[in-house]
Amino acid sequence: MIKCNNLKLIKMAEIRPVGDRILVKQHKPETTYGNTGIYIPDSHKEKDDSGTVVAIGEDVKGIHEGEVVLFNQFIQPVKVNHMDEDHILLRQQDIWAIRDV
């Protein structure tokens, strides 16, 4: 939702990935302190390699919205801000596995 000048709320357009692309909300690391109790800033944390599938392209097979997937964390995904939250756009080949929850 976005606010206009006259304070009306307008629903934002949905994002629909094309081809074999998948929109994923990446999970954030849960801890802010290491095993020793020393604070680790976000810039030095290891990225989490899992996320929840938000939307899929028409060519994606075997992966469905709402599933938790493991992906290659060493690629350079496209970062997308959707519904005021950060998401990433991946190709199906970058998905390694589906996590059973």
N, C-alpha and C positions, 0 to 999 in steps of 0.2 A: 504494500500500500504506500502511496505517496501523497503528500499534502500539496494542494494547489494554493494559489493566492487567496481564493475565496474559502479556504479551509474545508473543502469537500475532499473526501477520500476516494481515490481512484485505484482500482485493482491493477497491479502491474501485470504485464504480459508474461505468460509462462515461457520458460526457456525449453525448447525442444531440440535436443542434439540431432545432428544429421549424420547419416551413414553409420559408421561403427563407433561413434563417439558416445561417451557415458558421462553424465554429470554426477559428481560425487561430493558429498559433504564430508570432508576429511575430519577424522577424529583427532582431538587434541591430546597431547600427553597429559596424564592426570597429576603427576607429581611436579612440584616446583622445587623440591629439595632432593639432592642425591642421597645415596646410602649413608653418607657421613653427616647429613644435616646441613650441608653448605648449600646456599641458594644458587640455583642455576638459572641464569637469565634466558628468556625465550630465544634469543639469537644464538645460543649455544646448545639448545636442546636438540636431541635427535628427532627428526620428523617421524610422526606415526605413519605407518604404512598401511593403514586400514581406513575405511570410510563407508558411509551408507549411500547406496545408489538412490539418487533423487529422480533422474530421468534417463531414458535410453534412446538411442537413435534407431531408425527402422531396420538397419542391417545387423543389429546386435542379437546374437543367439545364445540362449542358455543363462542369461543374467536378467534379473527382474528388479523392478523398483522396490525399495525397502530392504534389499539384501545387503549384508555387510560383506565387503570384498577386501582382499589383500592385493596391493598393487606395488609396482616397482617405484620405490621412493627416490631413485636416482635420476629419473627423467625430469624434464622441464615442462610440467603441465601448464595448461592455460588456466590462469586464475580468473574466476568470475565472481562478482558480487551479486547474489540473487536473494531477494527478500531480506535485505540488510544482513546477510550472512555470507561468509566466504566459502566458496566452493571451488572445485577444480574440474577441468574437462579433460578426460582421458580417452585414449583409443582402447578398443577391446583387447588388443594385443598386449597392453600394459597391465592388464588384470591377471594376477597369478592364480588366485583361488577365491572361492566363496566360503565364508566362515559360517558354520552352523551355529546359530545362537540359541 
